[in-house]
Amino acid sequence: MEQEKPRTIHEYVPGKQVTLAHVIANPDVSLYTKLGIQEAGAIGILTLTPTETAIIAADIATKAADVRLGYLDRFTGSLVVTGDVAAVEMALAEVNRFLREVLQFTPALLTRS
């Protein structure tokens, strides 16, 4: 007699939050190559839920500071921006502020390495 396999149902219920806001200041050149993005002074990484928020965050970031979009994925909520360290920090801080104050998101602590 074949034993019945247990079924597990995974449900994804996103909150309105910035889950990661991190600046990599002066990354190693090989990181740019591995990511397939243009070299700059810093890399800013955001992960957001709901995932479509990455589109809004990209718009805010590029208007807030002189940064370039390195990567945007509306299906995973990932956003990567590049530019000089100050611009990347400013862009990520503004995304956090706007999402918190205007859209009532839970922000993430802006970290740096």
Buried (B, 14 or more C-beta within 10 A) or exposed (E): EEEEEEEEEEEEEEEBBBEBBBBBBEBEEEEBEEBEBEEBBBBBBBBBBBBEBBBBBBEBBBEBBEBBBBBBEBEEBBBBBBBBBBBBBBBBBBBBEBBBEEEEBEBBEBEBE
